[in-house]
Amino acid sequence: MIGFIVFGLVVGIIARLLVPGRQRLGLGLTLLLGLVGSVVGGVVANALGTGDIWELNFLGAVVAIAAAVVLIVIGENVNAFRSRGRR
């Protein structure tokens, strides 16, 4: 479980580095997005038959990072939309 949390944090950090611009995300949200991305990556890798959902493999890691990037972009757009509505 600790390895899953650490991998989720690494995935979140790598995803934040890949998204251009500055994100207003704290460490907790980075960890959460990385964990969600890791689960998505594990599910996709499992569906493709390359490994178990909890098993670390290359395809699962790539999909996890891609999913976290998508989640960060969605989160930033939702946050920008909410900020515009408050003005």
LINNOR-V328200 format. One record per residue. N is the residue number from 1. D_LAST is the distance of its C-alpha to the last C-alpha in Angstrom with 2 decimals. Layout:
n = <N N>
d_last = <D_LAST D_LAST>
//
This chain:
n = <1 2 3 4 5 6 7 8 9 10 11 12 13 14 15 16 17 18 19 20 21 22 23 24 25 26 27 28 29 30 31 32 33 34 35 36 37 38 39 40 41 42 43 44 45 46 47 48 49 50 51 52 53 54 55 56 57 58 59 60 61 62 63 64 65 66 67 68 69 70 71 72 73 74 75 76 77 78 79 80 81 82 83 84 85 86 87>
d_last = <42.36 41.69 42.29 39.73 37.08 38.04 38.04 34.58 33.30 35.11 33.72 30.13 30.76 32.46 29.70 27.09 29.47 29.77 26.08 25.16 22.47 21.23 20.23 18.44 21.06 23.38 27.08 26.90 24.53 26.65 29.70 28.37 27.46 30.84 32.65 31.18 32.07 35.53 36.12 35.13 37.46 40.23 39.96 40.12 43.01 44.77 44.35 45.86 48.69 48.23 47.88 46.82 43.21 43.77 45.84 44.54 45.38 44.23 42.81 40.89 39.43 38.36 36.76 35.08 33.50 32.45 30.93 29.02 27.71 26.51 24.87 23.08 21.79 20.67 19.04 17.14 15.98 14.93 13.04 11.27 10.57 9.21 6.93 5.64 5.62 3.80 0.00>
//
